[in-house]
């Protein structure tokens, strides 16, 4: 099927908070478990972690926490390597939570991915979380074969600047060989929105517990989630451009990409 300049060619998914509610009950306790293993008395409770999420990237978040709350710990020899090892340990605990099935996909994610595959629309990942986190989440929620479904997986430190910089989206667009006008991004945070919009990509926001009060000016739509038949999402901003359904499906995305609204 030949596509014009404003037809839907690809959907780019963020991971943490977008594919799954990974932050509060996944990454946060994994960080705390790593701190304990390292003999640290640090504890990131729910409220504190919400503040730390303003910093994108796990290693960056650890460094920021040290600078703001425990500056005396910055005197460690080879601090960057120490932070990297701490973060690697945290990833181990996070992957264990995934393997136990404790972090399911958000409503509508699996449905939409399957619909996109049926319509032969490309799907990709654009995230700052580690490649191990991405592959494990996909494997434990969608099955081992799901890794092959994605036409590009941009994750971790493959670009110099993390969100809100647009680097990861530029990288994914290059891998897909597509212009931003033919893509839609699905994000959950203000930093994610800034990243995707800076790359020129129309963006849908599905808010998470930590992000629902953030500024989403510039988003094409803001919803509680993508929705399911029989479990409709709440629309916080915008309108689902599809008279047939009240959830986000391929038809809604295709109509959205063809509209002039930014």
Backbone as CSV, one residue per row, in Angstrom:
resi,resn,N_x,N_y,N_z,CA_x,CA_y,CA_z,C_x,C_y,C_z
1,UNK,0.852,-1.201,0.000,0.000,0.000,0.000,0.880,1.240,0.000
2,UNK,0.736,2.081,-0.996,1.547,3.295,-1.097,1.028,4.337,-0.122
3,UNK,1.963,4.976,0.568,1.573,5.944,1.584,1.883,7.359,1.111
4,UNK,0.967,8.302,1.391,1.262,9.685,1.071,2.029,10.315,2.219
5,UNK,2.308,11.618,2.104,3.185,12.270,3.074,2.562,12.409,4.453
6,UNK,1.248,12.246,4.552,0.603,12.405,5.855,-0.151,11.153,6.277
7,UNK,0.280,9.992,5.797,-0.366,8.756,6.231,0.447,8.111,7.340
8,UNK,-0.230,7.317,8.142,0.421,6.685,9.288,1.327,5.545,8.825
9,UNK,2.620,5.684,9.103,3.596,4.655,8.735,4.192,3.943,9.933
10,UNK,4.209,4.608,11.104,4.834,3.991,12.276,4.301,4.602,13.564
11,UNK,4.285,3.789,14.616,3.961,4.254,15.966,5.174,3.978,16.848
12,UNK,5.612,5.004,17.568,6.810,4.933,18.399,6.399,4.980,19.864
13,UNK,6.726,3.934,20.612,6.306,3.815,22.002,7.445,4.147,22.962
14,UNK,7.150,4.992,23.930,7.985,5.085,25.123,7.765,3.796,25.922
15,UNK,8.575,3.573,26.958,8.453,2.336,27.730,7.945,2.589,29.146
16,UNK,8.777,3.180,30.003,8.418,3.338,31.412,7.250,4.295,31.569
17,UNK,6.166,3.795,32.151,4.968,4.593,32.340,4.031,4.565,31.152
18,UNK,4.530,4.165,29.981,3.719,4.129,28.764,3.305,2.705,28.417
19,UNK,4.274,1.827,28.193,3.934,0.425,27.960,3.401,-0.221,29.230
20,UNK,4.003,0.125,30.355,3.612,-0.467,31.641,3.878,0.531,32.754
21,UNK,3.149,0.377,33.865,3.385,1.219,35.043,4.599,0.676,35.792
22,UNK,5.747,0.947,35.240,6.979,0.357,35.771,7.592,1.130,36.923
23,UNK,7.232,2.392,37.075,8.011,3.255,37.958,7.805,2.972,39.450
24,UNK,6.586,3.131,39.926,6.342,3.056,41.371,6.638,1.671,41.931
25,UNK,6.133,0.632,41.255,6.233,-0.723,41.794,7.277,-1.577,41.095
26,UNK,8.084,-0.950,40.238,9.134,-1.669,39.532,10.504,-1.054,39.765
27,UNK,10.748,0.050,39.114,12.063,0.693,39.244,12.341,1.165,40.663
28,UNK,11.350,1.780,41.309,11.577,2.337,42.645,12.011,1.266,43.651
29,UNK,11.272,0.163,43.829,11.739,-0.864,44.767,13.039,-1.522,44.313
30,UNK,13.282,-1.562,43.000,14.542,-2.132,42.515,15.716,-1.248,42.909
31,UNK,15.541,0.058,42.812,16.579,0.973,43.291,16.839,0.738,44.778
32,UNK,15.779,0.653,45.577,15.937,0.480,47.017,16.625,-0.838,47.364
33,UNK,16.326,-1.890,46.606,16.982,-3.177,46.830,18.473,-3.080,46.513
34,UNK,18.809,-2.343,45.454,20.216,-2.158,45.102,20.947,-1.340,46.168
35,UNK,20.287,-0.323,46.687,20.899,0.478,47.750,21.226,-0.399,48.953
36,UNK,20.289,-1.261,49.313,20.491,-2.156,50.457,21.659,-3.093,50.214
37,UNK,21.741,-3.642,48.993,22.846,-4.558,48.678,24.188,-3.844,48.762
38,UNK,24.212,-2.567,48.433,25.447,-1.787,48.478,25.731,-1.225,49.867
39,UNK,24.882,-1.565,50.852,25.098,-1.101,52.213,24.754,0.359,52.427
40,UNK,23.875,0.894,51.596,23.471,2.297,51.694,22.167,2.407,52.477
41,UNK,22.022,3.484,53.221,20.786,3.677,53.980,19.799,4.567,53.223
42,UNK,19.966,4.679,51.924,19.066,5.488,51.114,17.735,4.757,50.934
43,UNK,16.657,5.531,50.905,15.338,4.956,50.638,14.534,5.944,49.801
44,UNK,14.149,5.516,48.625,13.341,6.360,47.755,11.881,5.985,47.929
45,UNK,11.155,6.765,48.758,9.738,6.482,48.924,8.973,7.005,47.717
46,UNK,7.671,6.772,47.711,6.865,7.101,46.539,6.921,8.582,46.202
47,UNK,6.830,9.425,47.221,6.825,10.874,46.993,8.173,11.352,46.460
48,UNK,9.255,10.909,47.094,10.584,11.318,46.650,10.847,10.845,45.227
49,UNK,10.452,9.615,44.928,10.721,9.094,43.592,9.990,9.901,42.525
50,UNK,8.797,10.384,42.856,8.076,11.233,41.921,8.875,12.478,41.567
51,UNK,9.570,13.048,42.555,10.420,14.217,42.302,11.641,13.832,41.469
52,UNK,12.225,12.687,41.777,13.433,12.256,41.070,13.145,11.920,39.610
53,UNK,11.908,11.604,39.290,11.570,11.261,37.911,11.679,12.455,36.969
54,UNK,11.822,13.648,37.534,12.071,14.806,36.676,13.416,14.689,35.980
55,UNK,14.290,13.845,36.525,15.598,13.577,35.909,15.469,12.302,35.089
56,UNK,15.769,12.371,33.816,15.617,11.232,32.920,16.876,10.372,32.915
57,UNK,16.691,9.065,33.054,17.803,8.128,33.048,18.171,7.694,34.453
58,UNK,18.322,6.377,34.671,18.579,5.848,36.002,19.906,6.288,36.597
59,UNK,20.978,6.222,35.810,22.288,6.633,36.324,22.296,8.131,36.610
60,UNK,21.639,8.894,35.734,21.535,10.335,35.940,20.733,10.653,37.196
61,UNK,19.724,9.828,37.458,18.870,10.025,38.634,19.661,9.765,39.914
62,UNK,20.490,8.733,39.913,21.330,8.436,41.080,22.284,9.599,41.355
63,UNK,22.926,10.089,40.320,23.880,11.195,40.499,23.176,12.445,41.021
64,UNK,22.003,12.739,40.466,21.249,13.904,40.923,20.890,13.766,42.396
65,UNK,20.431,12.580,42.784,20.074,12.334,44.183,21.282,12.573,45.086
66,UNK,22.433,12.073,44.686,23.645,12.254,45.488,23.999,13.729,45.606
67,UNK,23.917,14.446,44.516,24.268,15.870,44.535,23.324,16.670,45.424
68,UNK,22.054,16.311,45.433,21.060,17.097,46.173,20.890,16.661,47.624
69,UNK,20.999,15.341,47.883,20.655,14.824,49.205,21.838,14.254,49.995
70,UNK,22.827,13.700,49.313,23.985,13.129,50.014,25.285,13.539,49.322
71,UNK,25.571,14.849,49.295,26.758,15.318,48.565,28.072,14.738,49.089
72,UNK,28.090,14.322,50.353,29.325,13.734,50.898,29.710,12.449,50.169
73,UNK,28.719,11.772,49.553,28.987,10.513,48.850,29.638,10.729,47.495
74,UNK,29.732,11.986,47.058,30.304,12.275,45.750,31.817,12.125,45.727
75,UNK,32.414,11.904,46.897,33.876,11.813,46.986,34.426,10.453,46.592
76,UNK,33.574,9.528,46.182,34.024,8.183,45.839,35.004,8.213,44.667
77,UNK,35.966,7.297,44.708,36.878,7.143,43.585,36.114,6.579,42.389
78,UNK,36.405,7.138,41.220,35.756,6.696,39.983,34.245,6.632,40.163
79,UNK,33.663,7.785,40.480,32.241,7.882,40.806,31.356,7.338,39.687
80,UNK,31.698,7.652,38.445,30.854,7.211,37.328,30.776,5.696,37.255
81,UNK,31.889,5.013,37.482,31.888,3.541,37.443,31.081,2.978,38.607
82,UNK,31.200,3.612,39.774,30.440,3.166,40.944,28.943,3.307,40.697
83,UNK,28.527,4.443,40.126,27.116,4.654,39.812,26.640,3.627,38.787
84,UNK,27.488,3.340,37.810,27.120,2.365,36.785,26.914,0.977,37.395
85,UNK,27.759,0.595,38.355,27.608,-0.706,39.007,26.352,-0.752,39.870
86,UNK,26.078,0.350,40.558,24.860,0.436,41.365,23.630,0.311,40.472
87,UNK,23.662,0.986,39.344,22.534,0.931,38.417,22.387,-0.458,37.805
88,UNK,23.506,-1.106,37.529,23.467,-2.474,36.999,22.811,-3.425,37.992
89,UNK,23.103,-3.234,39.286,22.492,-4.051,40.334,20.995,-3.780,40.417
90,UNK,20.631,-2.515,40.291,19.210,-2.161,40.286,18.483,-2.843,39.131
91,UNK,19.117,-2.877,37.958,18.507,-3.520,36.798,18.260,-4.993,37.065
92,UNK,19.176,-5.639,37.781,19.012,-7.056,38.136,17.726,-7.268,38.929
93,UNK,17.485,-6.427,39.907,16.274,-6.549,40.720,15.022,-6.226,39.900
94,UNK,15.117,-5.253,39.011,13.972,-4.890,38.177,13.603,-6.042,37.242
95,UNK,14.603,-6.664,36.649,14.342,-7.782,35.746,13.709,-8.954,36.483
96,UNK,14.079,-9.122,37.754,13.480,-10.189,38.563,11.991,-9.923,38.773
97,UNK,11.626,-8.653,39.001,10.215,-8.302,39.149,9.452,-8.573,37.863
98,UNK,10.073,-8.267,36.733,9.433,-8.542,35.446,9.214,-10.041,35.249
99,UNK,10.245,-10.820,35.569,10.177,-12.271,35.360,9.069,-12.902,36.193
100,UNK,8.761,-12.303,37.327,7.709,-12.819,38.199,6.318,-12.374,37.759
101,UNK,6.244,-11.586,36.684,4.947,-11.147,36.165,4.296,-10.061,36.986
102,UNK,5.099,-9.294,37.718,4.544,-8.270,38.607,4.273,-6.939,37.913
103,UNK,4.644,-6.830,36.633,4.497,-5.551,35.937,3.776,-5.780,34.606
104,UNK,2.449,-5.774,34.592,1.696,-6.015,33.353,1.678,-4.787,32.443
105,UNK,1.324,-5.001,31.181,1.162,-3.899,30.245,-0.064,-3.067,30.611
106,UNK,-0.033,-1.801,30.239,-1.165,-0.918,30.487,-2.320,-1.242,29.532
107,UNK,-3.537,-0.829,29.879,-4.699,-1.120,29.031,-4.504,-0.624,27.599
108,UNK,-4.813,-1.478,26.649,-4.786,-1.111,25.242,-3.460,-1.315,24.533
109,UNK,-2.384,-1.515,25.280,-1.063,-1.614,24.652,-0.958,-2.863,23.773
110,UNK,-1.230,-4.029,24.348,-1.119,-5.271,23.572,-2.092,-5.254,22.400
111,UNK,-3.310,-4.803,22.645,-4.317,-4.742,21.575,-3.823,-3.884,20.422
112,UNK,-3.321,-2.686,20.722,-2.884,-1.780,19.665,-1.675,-2.337,18.920
113,UNK,-0.735,-2.921,19.630,0.439,-3.502,18.966,0.023,-4.586,17.982
114,UNK,-0.904,-5.437,18.389,-1.376,-6.498,17.485,-2.110,-5.905,16.279
115,UNK,-2.896,-4.849,16.498,-3.600,-4.208,15.390,-2.622,-3.579,14.405
116,UNK,-1.577,-2.931,14.930,-0.573,-2.308,14.063,0.134,-3.346,13.210
117,UNK,0.430,-4.488,13.806,1.084,-5.556,13.048,0.159,-6.086,11.944
118,UNK,-1.111,-6.238,12.271,-2.070,-6.721,11.277,-2.188,-5.761,10.096
119,UNK,-2.081,-4.455,10.373,-2.189,-3.433,9.327,-0.843,-3.150,8.671
120,UNK,0.192,-3.866,9.084,1.552,-3.700,8.545,2.079,-2.282,8.721
121,UNK,1.769,-1.701,9.872,2.308,-0.401,10.257,3.487,-0.647,11.195
122,UNK,4.580,0.017,10.936,5.790,-0.229,11.711,5.608,0.181,13.169
123,UNK,6.287,-0.525,14.063,6.278,-0.174,15.475,7.718,-0.096,15.962
124,UNK,7.944,0.828,16.886,9.295,1.059,17.380,9.255,1.482,18.835
125,UNK,10.421,1.417,19.466,10.599,1.837,20.850,11.543,3.026,20.878
126,UNK,11.194,4.046,21.666,12.073,5.207,21.872,12.091,5.511,23.357
127,UNK,13.136,5.060,24.036,13.169,5.159,25.494,14.581,5.430,26.002
128,UNK,14.659,5.881,27.234,15.964,6.070,27.862,16.294,4.935,28.825
129,UNK,15.363,4.019,29.039,15.645,2.889,29.906,16.604,1.931,29.204
130,UNK,17.188,1.005,29.943,18.226,0.141,29.383,17.646,-0.852,28.380
131,UNK,18.445,-1.298,27.419,17.974,-2.321,26.484,17.502,-3.588,27.195
132,UNK,18.178,-3.964,28.298,17.777,-5.152,29.052,16.366,-5.006,29.608
133,UNK,16.047,-3.803,30.111,14.707,-3.571,30.635,13.651,-3.698,29.542
134,UNK,13.959,-3.139,28.375,13.012,-3.181,27.257,12.759,-4.614,26.810
135,UNK,13.830,-5.334,26.520,13.665,-6.690,25.994,12.984,-7.602,27.000
136,UNK,13.293,-7.420,28.278,12.663,-8.261,29.294,11.183,-7.943,29.442
137,UNK,10.832,-6.670,29.427,9.421,-6.293,29.525,8.630,-6.877,28.361
138,UNK,9.159,-6.735,27.165,8.473,-7.276,25.995,8.352,-8.796,26.083
139,UNK,9.441,-9.446,26.457,9.466,-10.902,26.496,8.476,-11.452,27.512
140,UNK,8.423,-10.832,28.689,7.580,-11.377,29.755,6.117,-10.962,29.636
141,UNK,5.815,-9.976,28.794,4.420,-9.552,28.643,3.821,-9.951,27.299
142,UNK,4.623,-9.939,26.236,4.113,-10.235,24.902,4.651,-11.542,24.329
143,UNK,5.648,-12.125,24.990,6.202,-13.388,24.517,7.576,-13.224,23.889
144,UNK,8.333,-14.304,23.857,9.705,-14.285,23.348,9.784,-13.734,21.929
145,UNK,8.805,-14.067,21.097,8.875,-13.685,19.693,8.630,-12.201,19.468
146,UNK,8.138,-11.492,20.488,7.733,-10.097,20.303,8.901,-9.169,19.974
147,UNK,10.110,-9.540,20.349,11.257,-8.681,20.045,11.402,-8.460,18.544
148,UNK,11.013,-9.460,17.760,11.143,-9.362,16.309,10.040,-8.516,15.684
149,UNK,9.030,-8.171,16.456,7.932,-7.374,15.920,8.329,-5.922,15.691
150,UNK,9.339,-5.447,16.433,9.683,-4.030,16.424,10.732,-3.736,15.352
151,UNK,10.437,-2.729,14.548,11.318,-2.373,13.440,12.532,-1.573,13.911
152,UNK,12.464,-0.987,15.088,13.609,-0.292,15.683,13.391,-0.227,17.181
153,UNK,14.455,-0.470,17.937,14.403,-0.330,19.390,15.526,0.607,19.806
154,UNK,15.141,1.832,20.122,16.099,2.824,20.605,16.022,2.884,22.117
155,UNK,17.121,2.529,22.792,17.092,2.437,24.252,18.455,2.757,24.846
156,UNK,18.432,3.205,26.103,19.664,3.351,26.865,20.551,4.495,26.403
157,UNK,21.845,4.205,26.340,22.855,5.240,26.102,23.306,5.314,24.648
158,UNK,22.449,4.925,23.706,22.866,4.922,22.308,22.916,6.318,21.703
159,UNK,22.326,7.294,22.412,22.400,8.685,21.955,23.035,9.519,23.060
160,UNK,23.679,10.632,22.704,24.411,11.417,23.703,23.530,12.086,24.742
161,UNK,22.346,12.549,24.344,21.465,13.250,25.281,20.135,12.515,25.403
162,UNK,19.681,12.360,26.639,18.411,11.685,26.886,17.266,12.685,26.873
163,UNK,16.040,12.167,26.928,14.870,13.037,26.961,15.004,14.036,28.117
164,UNK,14.608,15.296,27.937,13.737,15.854,26.902,14.417,16.209,25.573
165,UNK,15.706,15.935,25.430,16.335,16.132,24.119,15.696,15.177,23.108
166,UNK,15.663,15.545,21.845,14.995,14.708,20.833,15.877,13.610,20.248
167,UNK,17.093,13.450,20.766,18.081,12.549,20.146,17.547,11.145,19.885
168,UNK,16.867,10.557,20.879,16.421,9.166,20.739,15.373,9.042,19.623
169,UNK,14.543,10.062,19.469,13.551,10.024,18.394,14.201,10.218,17.030
170,UNK,15.203,11.091,16.939,15.940,11.227,15.682,16.592,9.903,15.297
171,UNK,17.147,9.213,16.292,17.810,7.925,16.045,16.812,6.907,15.498
172,UNK,15.643,6.830,16.127,14.629,5.861,15.696,14.105,6.209,14.305
173,UNK,13.856,7.490,14.056,13.376,7.892,12.735,14.373,7.512,11.651
174,UNK,15.662,7.692,11.946,16.690,7.327,10.976,16.684,5.823,10.720
175,UNK,16.538,5.033,11.787,16.506,3.580,11.629,15.285,3.143,10.812
176,UNK,14.162,3.814,11.009,12.938,3.473,10.292,12.963,3.983,8.855
177,UNK,13.771,5.022,8.613,13.799,5.631,7.299,12.530,6.397,6.996
178,UNK,11.958,7.031,8.023,10.678,7.723,7.872,10.783,9.169,8.332
179,UNK,9.987,10.060,7.729,9.900,11.434,8.223,8.983,11.481,9.442
180,UNK,9.155,12.471,10.313,8.311,12.547,11.518,6.837,12.722,11.211
181,UNK,6.513,13.304,10.058,5.114,13.566,9.720,4.310,12.280,9.517
182,UNK,4.988,11.154,9.323,4.286,9.887,9.115,4.274,9.019,10.373
183,UNK,4.659,9.600,11.497,4.768,8.828,12.743,3.947,9.464,13.854
184,UNK,3.537,8.628,14.805,2.909,9.082,16.041,3.693,8.488,17.197
185,UNK,3.952,9.309,18.200,4.599,8.833,19.420,3.556,8.688,20.518
186,UNK,3.757,7.697,21.377,2.912,7.525,22.559,3.809,7.631,23.777
187,UNK,3.536,8.622,24.610,4.361,8.957,25.766,3.489,9.098,27.012
188,UNK,4.141,9.259,28.161,3.370,9.464,29.397,3.843,10.662,30.196
189,UNK,4.939,11.323,29.765,5.521,12.369,30.602,5.781,13.649,29.814
190,UNK,5.950,14.730,30.555,6.272,16.017,29.941,7.622,15.972,29.230
191,UNK,8.613,15.329,29.858,9.923,15.204,29.211,9.826,14.392,27.922
192,UNK,9.020,13.333,27.952,8.831,12.539,26.756,8.164,13.339,25.650
193,UNK,7.156,14.133,26.019,6.461,14.969,25.046,7.413,16.001,24.435
194,UNK,8.221,16.622,25.262,9.192,17.596,24.744,10.141,16.938,23.754
195,UNK,10.559,15.717,24.069,11.479,14.987,23.207,10.853,14.682,21.850
196,UNK,9.669,14.087,21.871,9.019,13.695,20.613,8.606,14.901,19.791
197,UNK,8.065,15.928,20.442,7.632,17.118,19.716,8.823,17.879,19.135
198,UNK,9.944,17.876,19.849,11.142,18.532,19.313,11.634,17.835,18.051
199,UNK,11.311,16.552,17.933,11.659,15.801,16.725,10.582,15.931,15.655
200,UNK,9.533,16.693,15.942,8.488,16.934,14.958,7.431,15.860,14.865
201,UNK,7.292,15.037,15.923,6.370,13.902,15.881,5.096,14.216,16.658
202,UNK,3.968,14.013,16.033,2.676,14.174,16.712,2.595,13.145,17.843
203,UNK,2.090,13.566,19.006,2.227,12.736,20.205,0.928,12.613,20.987
204,UNK,0.628,11.380,21.394,-0.478,11.087,22.307,0.120,10.827,23.690
205,UNK,-0.495,11.379,24.706,-0.070,11.165,26.088,-1.070,10.271,26.805
206,UNK,-0.582,9.207,27.430,-1.393,8.418,28.361,-0.775,8.621,29.733
207,UNK,-1.423,9.393,30.569,-0.828,9.813,31.826,-0.625,8.623,32.767
208,UNK,0.377,8.741,33.616,0.622,7.749,34.657,0.440,8.411,36.018
209,UNK,0.548,7.622,37.058,0.359,8.139,38.411,1.297,9.299,38.715
210,UNK,2.501,9.218,38.183,3.503,10.238,38.487,3.430,11.451,37.563
211,UNK,2.703,11.357,36.443,2.799,12.434,35.455,1.508,13.191,35.195
212,UNK,0.400,12.807,35.807,-0.894,13.347,35.393,-1.026,14.854,35.621
213,UNK,-0.183,15.430,36.497,-0.249,16.869,36.744,0.759,17.662,35.914
214,UNK,1.493,17.002,35.053,2.516,17.684,34.263,1.892,18.490,33.121
215,UNK,2.733,19.302,32.477,2.284,20.173,31.381,2.356,19.420,30.059
216,UNK,1.197,19.218,29.433,1.155,18.478,28.176,0.709,19.350,27.001
217,UNK,0.990,20.642,27.091,0.696,21.525,25.967,1.484,21.053,24.741
218,UNK,0.786,20.931,23.633,1.428,20.455,22.417,1.097,19.017,22.087
219,UNK,0.496,18.305,23.044,0.094,16.926,22.774,-1.156,16.912,21.896
220,UNK,-1.235,15.948,21.006,-2.416,15.812,20.151,-3.627,15.375,20.961
221,UNK,-3.375,14.522,21.957,-4.417,14.045,22.860,-3.785,13.697,24.195
222,UNK,-4.562,13.800,25.260,-4.144,13.346,26.584,-5.255,12.473,27.143
223,UNK,-4.921,11.215,27.477,-5.903,10.257,27.982,-5.357,9.541,29.209
224,UNK,-6.243,8.860,29.917,-5.792,8.043,31.044,-5.033,6.813,30.561
225,UNK,-5.442,6.255,29.407,-4.778,5.097,28.797,-5.347,4.949,27.396
226,UNK,-4.926,3.923,26.667,-5.407,3.728,25.296,-6.804,3.141,25.243
227,UNK,-7.219,2.499,26.331,-8.564,1.951,26.407,-8.711,0.587,25.773
228,UNK,-9.784,-0.061,26.140,-10.148,-1.372,25.599,-11.660,-1.373,25.350
229,UNK,-12.145,-2.190,24.436,-13.596,-2.375,24.336,-14.143,-2.837,25.693
230,UNK,-15.105,-2.120,26.211,-15.639,-2.449,27.523,-14.889,-1.810,28.674
231,UNK,-13.787,-1.136,28.377,-13.020,-0.420,29.411,-12.480,0.855,28.779
232,UNK,-13.339,1.845,28.659,-13.011,3.044,27.900,-12.117,3.977,28.709
233,UNK,-11.212,4.683,28.036,-10.349,5.632,28.739,-11.076,6.936,29.022
234,UNK,-10.555,7.689,29.967,-11.032,9.054,30.178,-10.175,9.981,29.323
235,UNK,-10.841,10.874,28.603,-10.128,11.818,27.739,-9.919,13.111,28.524
236,UNK,-8.656,13.475,28.727,-8.321,14.665,29.507,-8.137,15.890,28.631
237,UNK,-7.761,15.658,27.371,-7.576,16.755,26.425,-7.665,16.196,25.017
238,UNK,-8.399,16.927,24.137,-8.533,16.470,22.767,-9.736,15.569,22.589
239,UNK,-9.861,15.004,21.391,-10.990,14.144,21.036,-10.483,12.947,20.260
240,UNK,-10.980,11.763,20.576,-10.611,10.586,19.791,-11.229,10.725,18.403
241,UNK,-10.412,10.825,17.351,-10.918,11.125,16.007,-11.468,9.891,15.298
242,UNK,-12.438,9.260,15.905,-12.978,8.024,15.350,-14.403,7.863,15.862
243,UNK,-15.366,7.906,14.974,-16.761,7.826,15.388,-17.184,6.406,15.726
244,UNK,-16.376,5.431,15.312,-16.778,4.044,15.512,-16.483,3.538,16.913
245,UNK,-15.347,3.969,17.480,-14.919,3.471,18.790,-14.585,4.622,19.721
246,UNK,-14.515,4.313,20.994,-14.147,5.315,21.993,-12.834,4.952,22.666
247,UNK,-11.997,4.248,21.930,-10.655,3.923,22.413,-9.675,4.167,21.266
248,UNK,-8.389,4.151,21.580,-7.380,4.412,20.555,-7.086,3.135,19.786
249,UNK,-7.430,3.153,18.489,-7.118,2.030,17.608,-6.385,2.573,16.385
250,UNK,-6.092,1.707,15.421,-5.334,2.129,14.246,-6.096,3.181,13.446
251,UNK,-7.396,3.024,13.355,-8.212,3.993,12.626,-8.113,5.380,13.246
252,UNK,-8.164,5.438,14.573,-8.041,6.721,15.266,-6.672,7.349,15.016
253,UNK,-5.619,6.547,15.062,-4.273,7.055,14.823,-4.114,7.547,13.391
254,UNK,-4.673,6.805,12.449,-4.564,7.196,11.038,-5.278,8.530,10.787
255,UNK,-6.451,8.688,11.404,-7.179,9.951,11.257,-6.416,11.086,11.904
256,UNK,-5.821,10.824,13.061,-5.066,11.833,13.784,-3.860,12.315,12.978
257,UNK,-3.153,11.394,12.348,-1.944,11.754,11.609,-2.286,12.569,10.371
258,UNK,-3.502,12.381,9.841,-3.901,13.098,8.635,-4.500,14.467,8.933
259,UNK,-4.783,14.736,10.211,-5.350,16.026,10.574,-4.257,17.086,10.602
260,UNK,-4.656,18.319,10.547,-3.694,19.433,10.556,-3.353,19.899,11.947
261,UNK,-4.065,19.392,12.944,-3.829,19.827,14.317,-2.487,19.283,14.799
262,UNK,-1.750,20.105,15.501,-0.445,19.689,16.024,-0.510,19.460,17.525
